[in-house]
Amino acid sequence: MRRSLEATGRGSPVGGWVGSSLVNTILGIDIGGTKLAAGVVDPTGRVVVAERVPTPRGAGADALWSAVRELVDAVLGEAVLAEAPEPVACGVGCGGPMTPGGAEVSPLNIGGWRDFPLRQHLIDHLELPVTVDNDAKALALGEGWIGAARDRTDFLAMVVSTGVGGGIVLDGRLLDGAAGNAGHIGHVVVEPAGRICACGARGCLEAEASGTAIAAITGRPPADAPVEVRRRAGTLVGRAVASVANLLDLRLAVVAGSVALGFGDDLFEPARAEADRLACLGFSRGTQIVPAGLGEIAPVVGAAAVGWRARGWEGVTEPPPIA
């Protein structure tokens, strides 16, 4: 069953076009291991309409694509009913890794897609320009645009959910890396003798603190995790953040995702304490770890920001300091 997102963007509610001189919108699509979300976003960051559905568990490539296509068609239909301007492009945030430009995606937490040509499928279906990027890099763009990192030129954005991902902005530029996969903080080793990760290494943050890992450790859904497990996850998140702060000379980490936001203070308090303990250099001391400012709607705004960035932020009323 589809579920409408009931969050806000730029102080305006989802679910209706209020009339404006703005003529362009972007279709944003977020693809995660737990949920799929899509929405139409205007140049102010306001989400006009948005929906989400569970990611089909254990589905093959075609069934997964069908779920994405049906969700997108439903959102575009709602946008027409809301009399919103038609999207001029599509931006996608998807779990990685992926090939350059997001031509083929192989999300570690979506086993049905390996080297799946997501971008071309969307181009053929939508007949629009499509840009695909890592979902946590998309989060960095959205939070730097109108979220908790607004006006900041150096920060880390993290998603702690089914998996753990990251996006890094330095000197006002989103780091891409050789194949577009920069920022994978989920594969920073935080417990050298820890659990085997889906990537093949041992003790990665994703293998210890993701929703998937917590479910495996406790035998129950992450939402039912005891407080000591929640706090341990926070400590490990803070350990990884401190390593990145020390390495890259930044003092802000913005954290989103169902595990992080669901655990709340049980995660954020030990994360801050561990970062304070380990980020001890003059330039990293005092690193902040804060919840994503966009809340539930962050993935859709971030995905749309991928599309706006590909267009050079053309038409965006308040472009962020992010290239």
C-alpha positions as CSV (number, residue, x, y, z in Angstrom):
1,M,0.0,0.0,0.0
2,R,1.3,3.5,-0.9
3,R,1.8,5.9,2.0
4,S,1.9,9.7,1.6
5,L,4.8,11.4,3.2
6,E,3.5,13.8,5.8
7,A,6.6,16.0,6.3
8,T,7.2,19.5,5.2
9,G,9.7,21.2,2.9
10,R,10.6,24.9,3.3
11,G,7.6,25.1,5.7
12,S,5.0,24.1,3.1
13,P,3.0,20.9,3.4
14,V,3.2,18.0,1.0
15,G,0.2,17.4,-1.1
16,G,-1.0,20.4,-3.1
17,W,0.2,23.0,-5.5
18,V,-0.6,26.5,-4.1
19,G,0.0,28.5,-7.2
20,S,3.2,30.1,-8.1
21,S,5.3,31.7,-10.9
22,L,7.7,28.8,-10.6
23,V,7.6,26.8,-13.8
24,N,10.0,23.9,-13.2
25,T,9.9,20.9,-11.0
26,I,12.2,17.8,-10.6
27,L,11.0,14.3,-10.0
28,G,13.1,12.8,-7.1
29,I,13.3,9.1,-6.5
30,D,14.9,7.4,-3.4
31,I,15.6,3.7,-3.6
32,G,16.5,2.0,-0.3
33,G,16.6,-1.5,1.2
34,T,13.5,-0.8,3.3
35,K,11.4,1.7,1.2
36,L,11.0,3.3,-2.1
37,A,10.0,7.0,-2.2
38,A,9.3,9.5,-4.9
39,G,8.1,13.0,-5.1
40,V,7.9,16.2,-7.2
41,V,10.0,19.0,-5.8
42,D,10.0,22.7,-6.8
43,P,12.9,25.1,-7.0
44,T,12.5,26.2,-3.4
45,G,12.8,22.7,-2.1
46,R,9.1,22.4,-1.5
47,V,7.7,18.9,-2.0
48,V,4.5,19.2,-4.1
49,V,3.4,15.5,-3.9
50,A,5.2,12.4,-2.5
51,E,4.6,8.8,-1.9
52,R,6.5,5.8,-0.5
53,V,6.1,2.0,-0.6
54,P,8.0,-0.8,1.0
55,T,10.8,-2.2,-1.1
56,P,9.7,-5.7,-2.2
57,R,11.7,-8.2,-0.1
58,G,13.5,-10.9,-2.0
59,A,12.2,-9.7,-5.3
60,G,14.1,-10.1,-8.6
61,A,15.3,-7.3,-10.8
62,D,12.1,-7.1,-12.9
63,A,9.8,-7.0,-9.9
64,L,11.9,-4.3,-8.2
65,W,11.8,-2.2,-11.4
66,S,8.0,-2.7,-11.6
67,A,7.6,-1.4,-8.1
68,V,9.7,1.7,-8.9
69,R,7.8,2.3,-12.1
70,E,4.4,2.0,-10.5
71,L,5.4,4.4,-7.7
72,V,6.7,6.9,-10.1
73,D,3.6,6.8,-12.3
74,A,1.4,7.2,-9.2
75,V,3.3,10.3,-8.1
76,L,3.3,11.8,-11.5
77,G,-0.5,11.3,-11.7
78,E,-0.9,13.0,-8.4
79,A,1.2,15.9,-9.6
80,V,-1.1,16.3,-12.6
81,L,-4.1,16.4,-10.3
82,A,-2.4,19.0,-8.1
83,E,-1.8,21.1,-11.3
84,A,1.9,21.2,-10.6
85,P,4.4,22.0,-13.4
86,E,5.7,18.9,-15.2
87,P,9.1,17.8,-14.1
88,V,11.9,18.8,-16.4
89,A,14.3,16.1,-15.1
90,C,14.6,13.3,-12.7
91,G,17.1,12.8,-9.8
92,V,17.7,9.5,-8.1
93,G,19.3,8.6,-4.8
94,C,20.1,4.9,-4.6
95,G,22.3,2.7,-2.4
96,G,25.7,1.8,-3.8
97,P,28.0,0.9,-5.1
98,M,27.4,1.9,-8.7
99,T,29.3,2.5,-11.9
100,P,30.2,6.1,-13.0
101,G,27.2,8.3,-13.4
102,G,25.0,5.7,-11.9
103,A,24.6,3.9,-15.2
104,E,24.4,0.5,-13.4
105,V,23.6,0.0,-9.7
106,S,24.4,-2.8,-7.3
107,P,23.0,-1.8,-3.9
108,L,24.4,-4.1,-1.2
109,N,21.0,-4.1,0.6
110,I,19.0,-4.9,-2.5
111,G,20.1,-8.3,-3.7
112,G,17.8,-8.4,-6.7
113,W,19.8,-5.6,-8.5
114,R,23.3,-6.4,-9.5
115,D,24.7,-4.2,-12.4
116,F,21.1,-3.1,-13.0
117,P,20.8,-0.4,-15.7
118,L,18.5,1.8,-13.6
119,R,19.3,5.1,-15.3
120,Q,18.4,3.8,-18.8
121,H,15.2,2.2,-17.6
122,L,14.1,5.5,-16.2
123,I,15.1,7.4,-19.3
124,D,13.1,5.1,-21.5
125,H,10.1,5.2,-19.2
126,L,10.1,8.9,-18.4
127,E,11.6,10.4,-21.5
128,L,13.4,12.9,-19.3
129,P,17.1,13.5,-18.4
130,V,17.9,11.3,-15.5
131,T,20.8,11.6,-13.0
132,V,21.5,8.8,-10.5
133,D,23.8,9.1,-7.5
134,N,24.4,7.5,-4.1
135,D,21.5,8.1,-1.7
136,A,23.7,9.5,1.0
137,K,25.4,11.9,-1.4
138,A,21.8,12.9,-2.3
139,L,21.2,13.5,1.4
140,A,24.2,15.8,1.5
141,L,22.9,17.9,-1.3
142,G,19.5,18.2,0.2
143,E,20.7,19.1,3.7
144,G,23.2,21.5,2.3
145,W,20.4,23.1,0.2
146,I,17.6,23.7,2.8
147,G,18.5,21.4,5.7
148,A,20.7,21.2,8.8
149,A,23.9,22.0,6.7
150,R,22.5,25.0,4.9
151,D,25.2,27.6,4.3
152,R,27.9,25.1,5.3
153,T,30.7,24.4,2.9
154,D,32.3,21.5,4.8
155,F,30.3,18.6,6.3
156,L,29.5,14.9,6.3
157,A,26.0,13.6,5.7
158,M,25.1,10.1,6.8
159,V,22.2,7.7,6.4
160,V,21.9,5.0,9.2
161,S,19.1,2.8,8.1
162,T,18.9,-0.6,6.5
163,G,22.5,0.1,5.5
164,V,24.9,3.0,6.3
165,G,26.0,5.5,3.7
166,G,27.7,8.8,3.5
167,G,28.2,11.9,1.4
168,I,31.0,14.4,1.9
169,V,31.0,18.1,1.0
170,L,34.4,19.8,1.2
171,D,35.2,23.4,0.1
172,G,31.6,23.6,-1.2
173,R,32.0,20.6,-3.5
174,L,30.3,17.2,-3.2
175,L,33.0,14.6,-3.4
176,D,32.3,12.1,-6.2
177,G,35.4,9.9,-6.4
178,A,36.7,8.0,-9.4
179,A,33.5,6.1,-10.0
180,G,31.1,8.3,-8.0
181,N,31.3,6.2,-4.9
182,A,33.1,8.6,-2.5
183,G,31.7,8.8,1.0
184,H,31.0,5.2,1.9
185,I,31.5,5.7,5.7
186,G,29.5,2.5,6.2
187,H,32.7,0.7,5.3
188,V,35.0,2.4,7.7
189,V,36.1,-0.3,10.1
190,V,35.0,0.5,13.7
191,E,35.4,-3.0,15.2
192,P,38.5,-4.8,13.7
193,A,37.4,-8.2,15.1
194,G,33.8,-7.5,14.4
195,R,31.1,-9.1,12.2
196,I,31.6,-9.9,8.5
197,C,30.1,-7.2,6.3
198,A,28.2,-7.7,3.0
199,C,31.2,-6.1,1.3
200,G,33.5,-8.9,2.5
201,A,35.4,-7.0,5.1
202,R,35.1,-7.4,8.9
203,G,34.0,-4.9,11.4
204,C,32.6,-2.2,9.1
205,L,30.2,0.3,10.6
206,E,27.4,-1.1,8.4
207,A,28.1,-4.6,9.7
208,E,27.8,-3.4,13.3
209,A,25.3,-0.5,13.4
210,S,22.9,-0.7,10.4
211,G,19.3,-1.9,10.8
212,T,20.3,-5.1,9.0
213,A,23.1,-5.7,11.5
214,I,21.0,-4.9,14.6
215,A,18.3,-7.3,13.5
216,A,20.9,-10.0,13.0
217,I,22.5,-9.3,16.4
218,T,19.3,-9.1,18.4
219,G,17.0,-11.4,16.4
220,R,14.3,-8.7,16.4
221,P,13.5,-5.6,14.3
222,P,15.7,-2.6,15.0
223,A,12.8,-0.6,16.5
224,D,12.7,-3.2,19.3
225,A,16.4,-3.1,20.0
226,P,17.3,-2.7,23.7
227,V,18.8,0.5,24.9
228,E,22.3,-0.9,25.2
229,V,22.3,-2.0,21.5
230,R,21.0,1.5,20.5
231,R,23.7,3.2,22.5
232,R,26.4,0.9,21.1
233,A,25.3,1.8,17.6
234,G,25.6,5.5,18.5
235,T,29.1,5.0,19.9
236,L,30.2,3.3,16.7
237,V,28.6,6.1,14.6
238,G,30.6,8.6,16.6
239,R,33.8,6.6,16.2
240,A,33.4,6.7,12.4
241,V,32.5,10.4,12.4
242,A,35.6,11.2,14.4
243,S,37.8,9.4,11.9
244,V,36.3,11.3,9.0
245,A,36.5,14.6,10.9
246,N,40.2,14.0,11.7
247,L,40.9,13.0,8.1
248,L,39.1,15.7,6.2
249,D,39.1,18.8,8.5
250,L,35.3,19.1,9.0
251,R,33.2,19.7,12.1
252,L,29.7,18.8,11.2
253,A,28.0,15.5,10.6
254,V,24.3,15.5,9.7
255,V,22.7,12.1,10.3
256,A,19.4,10.7,8.8
257,G,17.9,7.3,8.4
258,S,15.2,5.2,10.1
259,V,17.7,3.7,12.7
260,A,19.4,7.0,13.6
261,L,16.2,9.1,13.8
262,G,14.2,6.2,15.3
263,F,16.8,5.7,18.1
264,G,17.0,9.4,18.8
265,D,18.9,10.4,21.9
266,D,19.9,6.8,22.5
267,L,22.0,7.1,19.4
268,F,23.0,10.7,19.2
269,E,24.2,11.2,22.8
270,P,26.8,8.3,22.7
271,A,27.7,9.3,19.2
272,R,28.6,12.8,20.4
273,A,30.5,11.5,23.4
274,E,32.6,9.2,21.2
275,A,33.3,12.0,18.7
276,D,34.4,14.3,21.5
277,R,36.7,11.5,22.8
278,L,38.3,10.8,19.5
279,A,38.2,14.0,17.5
280,C,41.0,15.7,19.4
281,L,42.9,17.7,16.8
282,G,42.6,21.4,16.9
283,F,40.6,21.5,13.7
284,S,38.3,18.5,14.5
285,R,37.7,19.2,18.2
286,G,34.1,20.1,18.8
287,T,32.7,18.2,15.8
288,Q,28.9,18.3,15.9
289,I,26.6,15.4,15.2
290,V,23.1,16.5,14.5
291,P,19.9,14.9,13.1
292,A,19.0,15.7,9.5
293,G,17.0,18.9,9.3
294,L,14.5,17.6,6.7
295,G,13.4,14.6,8.7
296,E,11.2,12.1,6.9
297,I,11.2,14.0,3.6
298,A,15.1,14.3,3.3
299,P,15.5,11.4,0.8
300,V,13.0,12.8,-1.7
301,V,14.4,16.4,-1.4
302,G,17.9,14.9,-1.7
303,A,17.1,12.9,-4.8
304,A,15.5,16.0,-6.4
305,A,18.7,17.9,-5.5
306,V,20.7,15.4,-7.5
307,G,18.6,16.5,-10.5
308,W,18.9,20.2,-9.7
309,R,22.7,19.9,-9.3
310,A,22.9,18.2,-12.8
311,R,21.2,21.2,-14.2
312,G,23.6,23.6,-12.5
313,W,20.9,24.6,-10.0
314,E,19.3,26.5,-12.8
315,G,16.1,28.2,-11.7
316,V,16.6,27.3,-8.0
317,T,15.6,30.3,-6.0
318,E,18.3,29.9,-3.3
319,P,21.1,27.7,-4.7
320,P,23.3,26.1,-2.1
321,P,27.1,26.7,-1.9
322,I,27.6,23.1,-3.3
323,A,29.0,22.4,-6.8
